[in-house]
């Protein structure tokens, strides 16, 4: 085991900026496979530690009741359900 305490070169919560930085060679990027699949397939990025991270089936949504679901939440649930059905 080797321990290294390195100061980060870039800290961001914006996925587009994180992706651009990784493509520009700034450093490593821990991202969901869906964000980087095309870049890996095109050879723009390289996947590391493939056997280390657990599979991520996607987020879960919890809400208080199936009765009287607010219209915006119902629309969001229907959208997510449709997207999962498309395999995206």
PDB file of N, CA, C and O in Angstrom, chain B, residues numbered from 101:
ATOM      1  N   UNK B 101       0.843  -1.164   0.000  1.00  0.00           N
ATOM      2  CA  UNK B 101       0.000   0.000   0.000  1.00  0.00           C
ATOM      3  C   UNK B 101       0.894   1.234   0.000  1.00  0.00           C
ATOM      4  O   UNK B 101       1.900   1.303   0.707  1.00  0.00           O
ATOM      5  N   UNK B 102       0.502   2.186  -0.800  1.00  0.00           N
ATOM      6  CA  UNK B 102       1.204   3.461  -0.869  1.00  0.00           C
ATOM      7  C   UNK B 102       0.192   4.551  -0.577  1.00  0.00           C
ATOM      8  O   UNK B 102      -0.865   4.611  -1.204  1.00  0.00           O
ATOM      9  N   UNK B 103       0.513   5.407   0.370  1.00  0.00           N
ATOM     10  CA  UNK B 103      -0.392   6.505   0.709  1.00  0.00           C
ATOM     11  C   UNK B 103       0.193   7.793   0.144  1.00  0.00           C
ATOM     12  O   UNK B 103       1.366   8.109   0.344  1.00  0.00           O
ATOM     13  N   UNK B 104      -0.662   8.526  -0.569  1.00  0.00           N
ATOM     14  CA  UNK B 104      -0.233   9.791  -1.156  1.00  0.00           C
ATOM     15  C   UNK B 104      -1.274  10.846  -0.821  1.00  0.00           C
ATOM     16  O   UNK B 104      -2.455  10.665  -1.115  1.00  0.00           O
ATOM     17  N   UNK B 105      -0.856  11.928  -0.218  1.00  0.00           N
ATOM     18  CA  UNK B 105      -1.735  13.052   0.069  1.00  0.00           C
ATOM     19  C   UNK B 105      -1.449  14.138  -0.957  1.00  0.00           C
ATOM     20  O   UNK B 105      -0.475  14.882  -0.840  1.00  0.00           O
ATOM     21  N   UNK B 106      -2.313  14.217  -1.963  1.00  0.00           N
ATOM     22  CA  UNK B 106      -2.111  15.173  -3.046  1.00  0.00           C
ATOM     23  C   UNK B 106      -3.173  16.258  -2.984  1.00  0.00           C
ATOM     24  O   UNK B 106      -4.339  15.973  -2.708  1.00  0.00           O
ATOM     25  N   UNK B 107      -2.788  17.467  -3.231  1.00  0.00           N
ATOM     26  CA  UNK B 107      -3.746  18.565  -3.310  1.00  0.00           C
ATOM     27  C   UNK B 107      -4.494  18.459  -4.642  1.00  0.00           C
ATOM     28  O   UNK B 107      -3.863  18.247  -5.677  1.00  0.00           O
ATOM     29  N   UNK B 108      -5.813  18.601  -4.640  1.00  0.00           N
ATOM     30  CA  UNK B 108      -6.555  18.516  -5.898  1.00  0.00           C
ATOM     31  C   UNK B 108      -6.221  19.687  -6.811  1.00  0.00           C
ATOM     32  O   UNK B 108      -6.011  20.812  -6.358  1.00  0.00           O
ATOM     33  N   UNK B 109      -6.178  19.394  -8.105  1.00  0.00           N
ATOM     34  CA  UNK B 109      -5.924  20.443  -9.081  1.00  0.00           C
ATOM     35  C   UNK B 109      -7.219  21.117  -9.512  1.00  0.00           C
ATOM     36  O   UNK B 109      -7.210  22.264  -9.957  1.00  0.00           O
ATOM     37  N   UNK B 110      -8.325  20.406  -9.379  1.00  0.00           N
ATOM     38  CA  UNK B 110      -9.613  20.939  -9.789  1.00  0.00           C
ATOM     39  C   UNK B 110     -10.691  20.287  -8.937  1.00  0.00           C
ATOM     40  O   UNK B 110     -10.692  19.069  -8.756  1.00  0.00           O
ATOM     41  N   UNK B 111     -11.595  21.080  -8.421  1.00  0.00           N
ATOM     42  CA  UNK B 111     -12.748  20.576  -7.676  1.00  0.00           C
ATOM     43  C   UNK B 111     -13.976  21.210  -8.307  1.00  0.00           C
ATOM     44  O   UNK B 111     -14.061  22.434  -8.410  1.00  0.00           O
ATOM     45  N   UNK B 112     -14.930  20.385  -8.731  1.00  0.00           N
ATOM     46  CA  UNK B 112     -16.126  20.903  -9.390  1.00  0.00           C
ATOM     47  C   UNK B 112     -17.286  19.938  -9.189  1.00  0.00           C
ATOM     48  O   UNK B 112     -17.083  18.731  -9.054  1.00  0.00           O
ATOM     49  N   UNK B 113     -18.495  20.472  -9.169  1.00  0.00           N
ATOM     50  CA  UNK B 113     -19.696  19.632  -9.126  1.00  0.00           C
ATOM     51  C   UNK B 113     -20.377  19.597 -10.490  1.00  0.00           C
ATOM     52  O   UNK B 113     -21.444  18.999 -10.627  1.00  0.00           O
ATOM     53  N   UNK B 114     -19.784  20.223 -11.491  1.00  0.00           N
ATOM     54  CA  UNK B 114     -20.359  20.261 -12.831  1.00  0.00           C
ATOM     55  C   UNK B 114     -19.776  19.125 -13.676  1.00  0.00           C
ATOM     56  O   UNK B 114     -18.579  19.092 -13.963  1.00  0.00           O
ATOM     57  N   UNK B 115     -20.645  18.205 -14.062  1.00  0.00           N
ATOM     58  CA  UNK B 115     -20.203  17.020 -14.802  1.00  0.00           C
ATOM     59  C   UNK B 115     -19.526  17.401 -16.112  1.00  0.00           C
ATOM     60  O   UNK B 115     -18.524  16.791 -16.486  1.00  0.00           O
ATOM     61  N   UNK B 116     -20.051  18.396 -16.813  1.00  0.00           N
ATOM     62  CA  UNK B 116     -19.456  18.791 -18.091  1.00  0.00           C
ATOM     63  C   UNK B 116     -18.026  19.297 -17.901  1.00  0.00           C
ATOM     64  O   UNK B 116     -17.148  18.991 -18.707  1.00  0.00           O
ATOM     65  N   UNK B 117     -17.790  20.069 -16.839  1.00  0.00           N
ATOM     66  CA  UNK B 117     -16.443  20.563 -16.557  1.00  0.00           C
ATOM     67  C   UNK B 117     -15.526  19.417 -16.142  1.00  0.00           C
ATOM     68  O   UNK B 117     -14.367  19.377 -16.556  1.00  0.00           O
ATOM     69  N   UNK B 118     -16.019  18.494 -15.340  1.00  0.00           N
ATOM     70  CA  UNK B 118     -15.223  17.339 -14.927  1.00  0.00           C
ATOM     71  C   UNK B 118     -14.820  16.517 -16.145  1.00  0.00           C
ATOM     72  O   UNK B 118     -13.670  16.094 -16.261  1.00  0.00           O
ATOM     73  N   UNK B 119     -15.770  16.291 -17.058  1.00  0.00           N
ATOM     74  CA  UNK B 119     -15.484  15.518 -18.271  1.00  0.00           C
ATOM     75  C   UNK B 119     -14.431  16.229 -19.118  1.00  0.00           C
ATOM     76  O   UNK B 119     -13.477  15.604 -19.581  1.00  0.00           O
ATOM     77  N   UNK B 120     -14.605  17.540 -19.319  1.00  0.00           N
ATOM     78  CA  UNK B 120     -13.647  18.298 -20.128  1.00  0.00           C
ATOM     79  C   UNK B 120     -12.250  18.232 -19.523  1.00  0.00           C
ATOM     80  O   UNK B 120     -11.261  18.084 -20.242  1.00  0.00           O
ATOM     81  N   UNK B 121     -12.175  18.343 -18.200  1.00  0.00           N
ATOM     82  CA  UNK B 121     -10.876  18.273 -17.528  1.00  0.00           C
ATOM     83  C   UNK B 121     -10.235  16.904 -17.730  1.00  0.00           C
ATOM     84  O   UNK B 121      -9.034  16.813 -17.982  1.00  0.00           O
ATOM     85  N   UNK B 122     -11.025  15.841 -17.620  1.00  0.00           N
ATOM     86  CA  UNK B 122     -10.484  14.490 -17.836  1.00  0.00           C
ATOM     87  C   UNK B 122      -9.997  14.330 -19.271  1.00  0.00           C
ATOM     88  O   UNK B 122      -8.928  13.768 -19.508  1.00  0.00           O
ATOM     89  N   UNK B 123     -10.771  14.818 -20.215  1.00  0.00           N
ATOM     90  CA  UNK B 123     -10.367  14.728 -21.621  1.00  0.00           C
ATOM     91  C   UNK B 123      -9.105  15.544 -21.894  1.00  0.00           C
ATOM     92  O   UNK B 123      -8.304  15.191 -22.760  1.00  0.00           O
ATOM     93  N   UNK B 124      -8.932  16.641 -21.148  1.00  0.00           N
ATOM     94  CA  UNK B 124      -7.745  17.483 -21.323  1.00  0.00           C
ATOM     95  C   UNK B 124      -6.544  16.965 -20.535  1.00  0.00           C
ATOM     96  O   UNK B 124      -5.473  17.569 -20.583  1.00  0.00           O
ATOM     97  N   UNK B 125      -6.706  15.855 -19.809  1.00  0.00           N
ATOM     98  CA  UNK B 125      -5.580  15.259 -19.112  1.00  0.00           C
ATOM     99  C   UNK B 125      -5.263  15.859 -17.759  1.00  0.00           C
ATOM    100  O   UNK B 125      -4.142  15.717 -17.270  1.00  0.00           O
ATOM    101  N   UNK B 126      -6.225  16.526 -17.144  1.00  0.00           N
ATOM    102  CA  UNK B 126      -5.974  17.151 -15.840  1.00  0.00           C
ATOM    103  C   UNK B 126      -5.731  16.095 -14.765  1.00  0.00           C
ATOM    104  O   UNK B 126      -4.940  16.317 -13.848  1.00  0.00           O
ATOM    105  N   UNK B 127      -6.399  14.956 -14.868  1.00  0.00           N
ATOM    106  CA  UNK B 127      -6.193  13.916 -13.866  1.00  0.00           C
ATOM    107  C   UNK B 127      -7.238  12.833 -13.959  1.00  0.00           C
ATOM    108  O   UNK B 127      -7.861  12.640 -15.003  1.00  0.00           O
ATOM    109  N   UNK B 128      -7.428  12.127 -12.859  1.00  0.00           N
ATOM    110  CA  UNK B 128      -8.403  11.050 -12.797  1.00  0.00           C
ATOM    111  C   UNK B 128      -9.793  11.618 -12.543  1.00  0.00           C
ATOM    112  O   UNK B 128      -9.950  12.672 -11.927  1.00  0.00           O
ATOM    113  N   UNK B 129     -10.798  10.894 -13.034  1.00  0.00           N
ATOM    114  CA  UNK B 129     -12.183  11.306 -12.821  1.00  0.00           C
ATOM    115  C   UNK B 129     -12.986  10.075 -12.432  1.00  0.00           C
ATOM    116  O   UNK B 129     -13.066   9.111 -13.193  1.00  0.00           O
ATOM    117  N   UNK B 130     -13.572  10.110 -11.262  1.00  0.00           N
ATOM    118  CA  UNK B 130     -14.459   9.035 -10.827  1.00  0.00           C
ATOM    119  C   UNK B 130     -15.859   9.388 -11.306  1.00  0.00           C
ATOM    120  O   UNK B 130     -16.467  10.337 -10.811  1.00  0.00           O
ATOM    121  N   UNK B 131     -16.372   8.628 -12.264  1.00  0.00           N
ATOM    122  CA  UNK B 131     -17.665   8.953 -12.873  1.00  0.00           C
ATOM    123  C   UNK B 131     -18.475   7.691 -13.092  1.00  0.00           C
ATOM    124  O   UNK B 131     -17.934   6.587 -13.151  1.00  0.00           O
ATOM    125  N   UNK B 132     -19.774   7.872 -13.210  1.00  0.00           N
ATOM    126  CA  UNK B 132     -20.634   6.750 -13.568  1.00  0.00           C
ATOM    127  C   UNK B 132     -20.331   6.331 -15.002  1.00  0.00           C
ATOM    128  O   UNK B 132     -20.007   7.161 -15.850  1.00  0.00           O
ATOM    129  N   UNK B 133     -20.441   5.047 -15.254  1.00  0.00           N
ATOM    130  CA  UNK B 133     -20.104   4.496 -16.568  1.00  0.00           C
ATOM    131  C   UNK B 133     -20.891   5.169 -17.680  1.00  0.00           C
ATOM    132  O   UNK B 133     -20.359   5.375 -18.771  1.00  0.00           O
ATOM    133  N   UNK B 134     -22.134   5.512 -17.427  1.00  0.00           N
ATOM    134  CA  UNK B 134     -22.950   6.150 -18.450  1.00  0.00           C
ATOM    135  C   UNK B 134     -22.416   7.495 -18.915  1.00  0.00           C
ATOM    136  O   UNK B 134     -22.666   7.901 -20.050  1.00  0.00           O
ATOM    137  N   UNK B 135     -21.684   8.193 -18.050  1.00  0.00           N
ATOM    138  CA  UNK B 135     -21.114   9.488 -18.415  1.00  0.00           C
ATOM    139  C   UNK B 135     -19.915   9.346 -19.347  1.00  0.00           C
ATOM    140  O   UNK B 135     -19.616  10.264 -20.110  1.00  0.00           O
ATOM    141  N   UNK B 136     -19.230   8.218 -19.295  1.00  0.00           N
ATOM    142  CA  UNK B 136     -17.955   8.085 -20.005  1.00  0.00           C
ATOM    143  C   UNK B 136     -17.937   6.975 -21.061  1.00  0.00           C
ATOM    144  O   UNK B 136     -16.925   6.780 -21.733  1.00  0.00           O
ATOM    145  N   UNK B 137     -19.030   6.259 -21.208  1.00  0.00           N
ATOM    146  CA  UNK B 137     -19.061   5.107 -22.126  1.00  0.00           C
ATOM    147  C   UNK B 137     -18.569   5.478 -23.519  1.00  0.00           C
ATOM    148  O   UNK B 137     -17.693   4.804 -24.061  1.00  0.00           O
ATOM    149  N   UNK B 138     -19.117   6.539 -24.108  1.00  0.00           N
ATOM    150  CA  UNK B 138     -18.733   6.917 -25.471  1.00  0.00           C
ATOM    151  C   UNK B 138     -17.265   7.331 -25.551  1.00  0.00           C
ATOM    152  O   UNK B 138     -16.582   7.009 -26.524  1.00  0.00           O
ATOM    153  N   UNK B 139     -16.781   8.038 -24.542  1.00  0.00           N
ATOM    154  CA  UNK B 139     -15.377   8.464 -24.557  1.00  0.00           C
ATOM    155  C   UNK B 139     -14.436   7.274 -24.428  1.00  0.00           C
ATOM    156  O   UNK B 139     -13.371   7.262 -25.045  1.00  0.00           O
ATOM    157  N   UNK B 140     -14.809   6.279 -23.641  1.00  0.00           N
ATOM    158  CA  UNK B 140     -13.979   5.083 -23.504  1.00  0.00           C
ATOM    159  C   UNK B 140     -13.989   4.295 -24.809  1.00  0.00           C
ATOM    160  O   UNK B 140     -12.940   3.856 -25.281  1.00  0.00           O
ATOM    161  N   UNK B 141     -15.187   4.114 -25.397  1.00  0.00           N
ATOM    162  CA  UNK B 141     -15.290   3.370 -26.659  1.00  0.00           C
ATOM    163  C   UNK B 141     -14.514   4.051 -27.788  1.00  0.00           C
ATOM    164  O   UNK B 141     -13.969   3.383 -28.666  1.00  0.00           O
ATOM    165  N   UNK B 142     -14.468   5.395 -27.757  1.00  0.00           N
ATOM    166  CA  UNK B 142     -13.752   6.142 -28.796  1.00  0.00           C
ATOM    167  C   UNK B 142     -12.257   6.263 -28.500  1.00  0.00           C
ATOM    168  O   UNK B 142     -11.503   6.778 -29.325  1.00  0.00           O
ATOM    169  N   UNK B 143     -11.819   5.786 -27.317  1.00  0.00           N
ATOM    170  CA  UNK B 143     -10.410   5.845 -26.973  1.00  0.00           C
ATOM    171  C   UNK B 143      -9.965   7.184 -26.406  1.00  0.00           C
ATOM    172  O   UNK B 143      -8.767   7.414 -26.237  1.00  0.00           O
ATOM    173  N   UNK B 144     -10.909   8.071 -26.110  1.00  0.00           N
ATOM    174  CA  UNK B 144     -10.554   9.375 -25.545  1.00  0.00           C
ATOM    175  C   UNK B 144     -10.241   9.287 -24.056  1.00  0.00           C
ATOM    176  O   UNK B 144      -9.467  10.089 -23.534  1.00  0.00           O
ATOM    177  N   UNK B 145     -10.843   8.312 -23.372  1.00  0.00           N
ATOM    178  CA  UNK B 145     -10.583   8.058 -21.959  1.00  0.00           C
ATOM    179  C   UNK B 145     -10.276   6.582 -21.761  1.00  0.00           C
ATOM    180  O   UNK B 145     -10.659   5.746 -22.580  1.00  0.00           O
ATOM    181  N   UNK B 146      -9.592   6.268 -20.682  1.00  0.00           N
ATOM    182  CA  UNK B 146      -9.242   4.891 -20.348  1.00  0.00           C
ATOM    183  C   UNK B 146      -9.854   4.569 -18.993  1.00  0.00           C
ATOM    184  O   UNK B 146      -9.753   5.361 -18.056  1.00  0.00           O
ATOM    185  N   UNK B 147     -10.480   3.419 -18.891  1.00  0.00           N
ATOM    186  CA  UNK B 147     -11.086   2.993 -17.627  1.00  0.00           C
ATOM    187  C   UNK B 147     -10.032   2.334 -16.745  1.00  0.00           C
ATOM    188  O   UNK B 147      -9.258   1.495 -17.204  1.00  0.00           O
ATOM    189  N   UNK B 148     -10.013   2.723 -15.479  1.00  0.00           N
ATOM    190  CA  UNK B 148      -9.088   2.147 -14.505  1.00  0.00           C
ATOM    191  C   UNK B 148      -9.875   1.459 -13.403  1.00  0.00           C
ATOM    192  O   UNK B 148     -11.036   1.791 -13.166  1.00  0.00           O
ATOM    193  N   UNK B 149      -9.254   0.511 -12.735  1.00  0.00           N
ATOM    194  CA  UNK B 149      -9.849  -0.176 -11.583  1.00  0.00           C
ATOM    195  C   UNK B 149     -11.225  -0.752 -11.894  1.00  0.00           C
ATOM    196  O   UNK B 149     -12.141  -0.643 -11.079  1.00  0.00           O
ATOM    197  N   UNK B 150     -11.376  -1.358 -13.054  1.00  0.00           N
ATOM    198  CA  UNK B 150     -12.672  -1.875 -13.486  1.00  0.00           C
ATOM    199  C   UNK B 150     -13.251  -2.921 -12.552  1.00  0.00           C
ATOM    200  O   UNK B 150     -14.473  -3.035 -12.447  1.00  0.00           O
ATOM    201  N   UNK B 151     -12.414  -3.686 -11.875  1.00  0.00           N
ATOM    202  CA  UNK B 151     -12.922  -4.729 -10.988  1.00  0.00           C
ATOM    203  C   UNK B 151     -13.154  -4.226  -9.569  1.00  0.00           C
ATOM    204  O   UNK B 151     -13.549  -5.008  -8.705  1.00  0.00           O
ATOM    205  N   UNK B 152     -12.921  -2.947  -9.304  1.00  0.00           N
ATOM    206  CA  UNK B 152     -13.038  -2.426  -7.954  1.00  0.00           C
ATOM    207  C   UNK B 152     -14.416  -1.871  -7.609  1.00  0.00           C
ATOM    208  O   UNK B 152     -14.966  -2.262  -6.579  1.00  0.00           O
ATOM    209  N   UNK B 153     -15.009  -0.977  -8.414  1.00  0.00           N
ATOM    210  CA  UNK B 153     -16.274  -0.371  -7.978  1.00  0.00           C
ATOM    211  C   UNK B 153     -17.453  -1.342  -8.114  1.00  0.00           C
ATOM    212  O   UNK B 153     -17.493  -2.144  -9.047  1.00  0.00           O
ATOM    213  N   UNK B 154     -18.404  -1.268  -7.189  1.00  0.00           N
ATOM    214  CA  UNK B 154     -19.598  -2.103  -7.306  1.00  0.00           C
ATOM    215  C   UNK B 154     -20.511  -1.581  -8.410  1.00  0.00           C
ATOM    216  O   UNK B 154     -20.429  -0.411  -8.785  1.00  0.00           O
ATOM    217  N   UNK B 155     -21.360  -2.425  -8.919  1.00  0.00           N
ATOM    218  CA  UNK B 155     -22.326  -2.002  -9.935  1.00  0.00           C
ATOM    219  C   UNK B 155     -23.311  -1.019  -9.309  1.00  0.00           C
ATOM    220  O   UNK B 155     -23.655  -1.133  -8.132  1.00  0.00           O
ATOM    221  N   UNK B 156     -23.751  -0.072 -10.094  1.00  0.00           N
ATOM    222  CA  UNK B 156     -24.716   0.914  -9.626  1.00  0.00           C
ATOM    223  C   UNK B 156     -25.987   0.783 -10.456  1.00  0.00           C
ATOM    224  O   UNK B 156     -26.001   1.164 -11.626  1.00  0.00           O
ATOM    225  N   UNK B 157     -27.059   0.247  -9.864  1.00  0.00           N
ATOM    226  CA  UNK B 157     -28.289   0.024 -10.633  1.00  0.00           C
ATOM    227  C   UNK B 157     -29.057   1.304 -10.912  1.00  0.00           C
ATOM    228  O   UNK B 157     -30.016   1.287 -11.683  1.00  0.00           O
ATOM    229  N   UNK B 158     -28.662   2.403 -10.311  1.00  0.00           N
ATOM    230  CA  UNK B 158     -29.356   3.671 -10.499  1.00  0.00           C
ATOM    231  C   UNK B 158     -29.938   4.155  -9.190  1.00  0.00           C
ATOM    232  O   UNK B 158     -30.019   3.399  -8.222  1.00  0.00           O
ATOM    233  N   UNK B 159     -30.345   5.414  -9.155  1.00  0.00           N
ATOM    234  CA  UNK B 159     -30.892   5.957  -7.915  1.00  0.00           C
ATOM    235  C   UNK B 159     -32.256   5.373  -7.596  1.00  0.00           C
ATOM    236  O   UNK B 159     -32.951   4.852  -8.468  1.00  0.00           O
ATOM    237  N   UNK B 160     -32.616   5.471  -6.346  1.00  0.00           N
ATOM    238  CA  UNK B 160     -33.948   5.062  -5.900  1.00  0.00           C
ATOM    239  C   UNK B 160     -34.703   6.313  -5.477  1.00  0.00           C
ATOM    240  O   UNK B 160     -34.114   7.292  -5.020  1.00  0.00           O
ATOM    241  N   UNK B 161     -35.999   6.259  -5.638  1.00  0.00           N
ATOM    242  CA  UNK B 161     -36.841   7.391  -5.270  1.00  0.00           C
ATOM    243  C   UNK B 161     -37.826   6.937  -4.211  1.00  0.00           C
ATOM    244  O   UNK B 161     -38.570   5.977  -4.409  1.00  0.00           O
ATOM    245  N   UNK B 162     -37.826   7.629  -3.094  1.00  0.00           N
ATOM    246  CA  UNK B 162     -38.745   7.337  -1.999  1.00  0.00           C
ATOM    247  C   UNK B 162     -39.647   8.535  -1.794  1.00  0.00           C
ATOM    248  O   UNK B 162     -39.179   9.672  -1.743  1.00  0.00           O
ATOM    249  N   UNK B 163     -40.927   8.283  -1.680  1.00  0.00           N
ATOM    250  CA  UNK B 163     -41.873   9.358  -1.393  1.00  0.00           C
ATOM    251  C   UNK B 163     -42.946   8.809  -0.465  1.00  0.00           C
ATOM    252  O   UNK B 163     -43.140   7.594  -0.408  1.00  0.00           O
ATOM    253  N   UNK B 164     -43.652   9.675   0.266  1.00  0.00           N
ATOM    254  CA  UNK B 164     -44.474   9.229   1.390  1.00  0.00           C
ATOM    255  C   UNK B 164     -45.644   8.321   1.051  1.00  0.00           C
ATOM    256  O   UNK B 164     -45.974   7.444   1.850  1.00  0.00           O
ATOM    257  N   UNK B 165     -46.280   8.491  -0.087  1.00  0.00           N
ATOM    258  CA  UNK B 165     -47.500   7.721  -0.329  1.00  0.00           C
ATOM    259  C   UNK B 165     -47.765   7.615  -1.821  1.00  0.00           C
ATOM    260  O   UNK B 165     -47.324   8.457  -2.603  1.00  0.00           O
ATOM    261  N   UNK B 166     -48.486   6.580  -2.204  1.00  0.00           N
ATOM    262  CA  UNK B 166     -48.908   6.449  -3.600  1.00  0.00           C
ATOM    263  C   UNK B 166     -50.205   7.227  -3.844  1.00  0.00           C
ATOM    264  O   UNK B 166     -50.580   7.473  -4.990  1.00  0.00           O
ATOM    265  N   UNK B 167     -50.871   7.602  -2.782  1.00  0.00           N
ATOM    266  CA  UNK B 167     -52.093   8.395  -2.915  1.00  0.00           C
ATOM    267  C   UNK B 167     -51.733   9.866  -2.990  1.00  0.00           C
ATOM    268  O   UNK B 167     -50.835  10.329  -2.286  1.00  0.00           O
ATOM    269  N   UNK B 168     -52.419  10.586  -3.828  1.00  0.00           N
ATOM    270  CA  UNK B 168     -52.277  12.038  -3.932  1.00  0.00           C
ATOM    271  C   UNK B 168     -50.835  12.477  -4.218  1.00  0.00           C
ATOM    272  O   UNK B 168     -50.315  13.387  -3.572  1.00  0.00           O
ATOM    273  N   UNK B 169     -50.211  11.832  -5.173  1.00  0.00           N
ATOM    274  CA  UNK B 169     -48.856  12.223  -5.574  1.00  0.00           C
ATOM    275  C   UNK B 169     -48.961  13.546  -6.340  1.00  0.00           C
ATOM    276  O   UNK B 169     -49.731  13.637  -7.296  1.00  0.00           O
ATOM    277  N   UNK B 170     -48.207  14.565  -5.941  1.00  0.00           N
ATOM    278  CA  UNK B 170     -48.251  15.852  -6.661  1.00  0.00           C
ATOM    279  C   UNK B 170     -47.916  15.662  -8.138  1.00  0.00           C
ATOM    280  O   UNK B 170     -47.092  14.816  -8.486  1.00  0.00           O
ATOM    281  N   UNK B 171     -48.547  16.441  -9.000  1.00  0.00           N
ATOM    282  CA  UNK B 171     -48.384  16.297 -10.451  1.00  0.00           C
ATOM    283  C   UNK B 171     -46.918  16.377 -10.899  1.00  0.00           C
ATOM    284  O   UNK B 171     -46.514  15.565 -11.731  1.00  0.00           O
ATOM    285  N   UNK B 172     -46.100  17.314 -10.394  1.00  0.00           N
ATOM    286  CA  UNK B 172     -44.696  17.340 -10.831  1.00  0.00           C
ATOM    287  C   UNK B 172     -43.938  16.058 -10.460  1.00  0.00           C
ATOM    288  O   UNK B 172     -43.132  15.562 -11.247  1.00  0.00           O
ATOM    289  N   UNK B 173     -44.198  15.528  -9.267  1.00  0.00           N
ATOM    290  CA  UNK B 173     -43.541  14.287  -8.863  1.00  0.00           C
ATOM    291  C   UNK B 173     -44.026  13.127  -9.720  1.00  0.00           C
ATOM    292  O   UNK B 173     -43.224  12.281 -10.117  1.00  0.00           O
ATOM    293  N   UNK B 174     -45.323  13.071 -10.015  1.00  0.00           N
ATOM    294  CA  UNK B 174     -45.866  12.005 -10.868  1.00  0.00           C
ATOM    295  C   UNK B 174     -45.222  12.059 -12.241  1.00  0.00           C
ATOM    296  O   UNK B 174     -44.875  11.020 -12.803  1.00  0.00           O
ATOM    297  N   UNK B 175     -45.052  13.286 -12.801  1.00  0.00           N
ATOM    298  CA  UNK B 175     -44.425  13.434 -14.115  1.00  0.00           C
ATOM    299  C   UNK B 175     -42.977  12.956 -14.080  1.00  0.00           C
ATOM    300  O   UNK B 175     -42.509  12.308 -15.016  1.00  0.00           O
ATOM    301  N   UNK B 176     -42.268  13.278 -12.994  1.00  0.00           N
ATOM    302  CA  UNK B 176     -40.875  12.841 -12.859  1.00  0.00           C
ATOM    303  C   UNK B 176     -40.792  11.318 -12.766  1.00  0.00           C
ATOM    304  O   UNK B 176     -39.947  10.704 -13.418  1.00  0.00           O
ATOM    305  N   UNK B 177     -41.653  10.713 -11.970  1.00  0.00           N
ATOM    306  CA  UNK B 177     -41.670   9.256 -11.828  1.00  0.00           C
ATOM    307  C   UNK B 177     -41.959   8.598 -13.167  1.00  0.00           C
ATOM    308  O   UNK B 177     -41.299   7.627 -13.536  1.00  0.00           O
ATOM    309  N   UNK B 178     -42.939   9.116 -13.897  1.00  0.00           N
ATOM    310  CA  UNK B 178     -43.274   8.554 -15.210  1.00  0.00           C
ATOM    311  C   UNK B 178     -42.116   8.691 -16.193  1.00  0.00           C
ATOM    312  O   UNK B 178     -41.856   7.788 -16.989  1.00  0.00           O
ATOM    313  N   UNK B 179     -41.418   9.835 -16.131  1.00  0.00           N
ATOM    314  CA  UNK B 179     -40.268  10.057 -17.007  1.00  0.00           C
ATOM    315  C   UNK B 179     -39.160   9.050 -16.715  1.00  0.00           C
ATOM    316  O   UNK B 179     -38.630   8.426 -17.635  1.00  0.00           O
ATOM    317  N   UNK B 180     -38.810   8.888 -15.447  1.00  0.00           N
ATOM    318  CA  UNK B 180     -37.753   7.949 -15.065  1.00  0.00           C
ATOM    319  C   UNK B 180     -38.137   6.522 -15.454  1.00  0.00           C
ATOM    320  O   UNK B 180     -37.307   5.762 -15.952  1.00  0.00           O
ATOM    321  N   UNK B 181     -39.385   6.172 -15.225  1.00  0.00           N
ATOM    322  CA  UNK B 181     -39.850   4.828 -15.583  1.00  0.00           C
ATOM    323  C   UNK B 181     -39.722   4.599 -17.093  1.00  0.00           C
ATOM    324  O   UNK B 181     -39.287   3.531 -17.522  1.00  0.00           O
ATOM    325  N   UNK B 182     -40.099   5.592 -17.891  1.00  0.00           N
ATOM    326  CA  UNK B 182     -39.995   5.474 -19.350  1.00  0.00           C
ATOM    327  C   UNK B 182     -38.535   5.371 -19.795  1.00  0.00           C
ATOM    328  O   UNK B 182     -38.211   4.582 -20.683  1.00  0.00           O
ATOM    329  N   UNK B 183     -37.651   6.169 -19.180  1.00  0.00           N
ATOM    330  CA  UNK B 183     -36.233   6.123 -19.533  1.00  0.00           C
ATOM    331  C   UNK B 183     -35.622   4.765 -19.210  1.00  0.00           C
ATOM    332  O   UNK B 183     -34.853   4.223 -20.003  1.00  0.00           O
ATOM    333  N   UNK B 184     -35.964   4.219 -18.049  1.00  0.00           N
ATOM    334  CA  UNK B 184     -35.443   2.894 -17.690  1.00  0.00           C
ATOM    335  C   UNK B 184     -35.955   1.833 -18.658  1.00  0.00           C
ATOM    336  O   UNK B 184     -35.245   0.880 -18.979  1.00  0.00           O
ATOM    337  N   UNK B 185     -37.181   2.004 -19.115  1.00  0.00           N
ATOM    338  CA  UNK B 185     -37.741   1.063 -20.082  1.00  0.00           C
ATOM    339  C   UNK B 185     -37.023   1.102 -21.418  1.00  0.00           C
ATOM    340  O   UNK B 185     -36.973   0.105 -22.139  1.00  0.00           O
ATOM    341  N   UNK B 186     -36.462   2.276 -21.745  1.00  0.00           N
ATOM    342  CA  UNK B 186     -35.699   2.417 -22.986  1.00  0.00           C
ATOM    343  C   UNK B 186     -34.286   1.905 -22.862  1.00  0.00           C
ATOM    344  O   UNK B 186     -33.565   1.787 -23.852  1.00  0.00           O
ATOM    345  N   UNK B 187     -33.885   1.593 -21.610  1.00  0.00           N
ATOM    346  CA  UNK B 187     -32.529   1.089 -21.405  1.00  0.00           C
ATOM    347  C   UNK B 187     -31.487   2.169 -21.309  1.00  0.00           C
ATOM    348  O   UNK B 187     -30.300   1.899 -21.488  1.00  0.00           O
ATOM    349  N   UNK B 188     -31.910   3.416 -21.024  1.00  0.00           N
ATOM    350  CA  UNK B 188     -30.941   4.512 -20.910  1.00  0.00           C
ATOM    351  C   UNK B 188     -30.661   4.810 -19.461  1.00  0.00           C
ATOM    352  O   UNK B 188     -29.869   5.702 -19.156  1.00  0.00           O
TER     353      UNK B 188
END
